[in-house]
Amino acid sequence: MTGYWILPNSPRAESNINNSVILTLDHIRQRLAGTRLPSNPVDIVMPPGSSRWPEPMREQLSGTLKPAGVLVPIIEHGAELSVLLTQRSAELKHHAGQVSFPGGRMEEHDANVEATALRETAEEIGIEAHDVSVLGYLQTMPTITGYAVTPVVGLVSSTVELKIDPTEVEYTFEVPLSYLLDRKNDVRSEWEAHGRKVPMVEFHWEDERIWGATAFMILSLRKILV
């Protein structure tokens, strides 16, 4: 079987006889070690291919943005790793009913967007900052709702008990990291914006659809790890 397998306790990343990439936790740490928290939380990087997007959409994404942070929680299950995601409440103002990483808007009392991501994660699903080992950061990206979002990648133990705030999150679920790193699982789709169809990649895991900004964050993580 081809694809990506996660062996957290192995000393290095290597290829096995089936041409699968064995991605170790040490390898993940090494790949993310060179990443840094942005000094300017609204210093965004536009997604690849954005130059072909409709002009009104590009202007919207490059306008005045509010800083925000999300946590990309990697859960360790012995010899396997998975990524924790949330299904947002249908009652929320932004991205209602969508799959996302826990996180939100930066507040004045937050020291930086990492603090924002950890605070929001604790509020939404009960994972406290001391339960997260921060591994690194992904590039800050814009969203159509007017935010500059910095993803913080963190390792979380599987023994952590979640405490979900139902006003923000309906439920959580996990997807094997190996599934998200395997390009065979990319689903090509389109999103209509300003009368034009914009191509995008999404993931379908069981009954869940992972798309939009969340899918782009996963692709950004894959670009660093693989």
Secondary structure, DSSP 8 states (H G I E B T S, - for coil): --SEEE-TTSSS-EE-TTS-EEE-HHHHHHHHTT----SSTT-----TTGGGS-HHHHHHHTSS-EEEEEEEEEEEETTEEEEEEEEE-TT-SSSTT-EE-SEEE--TT-SSHHHHHHHHHHHHH---GGGEEEEEE---EE-TTSEEEEEEEEEEETT------TTTEEEEEEEEHHHHH-GGG-EEEEEEETTEEEEEEEEEETTEEE-HHHHHHHHHHHHHH-
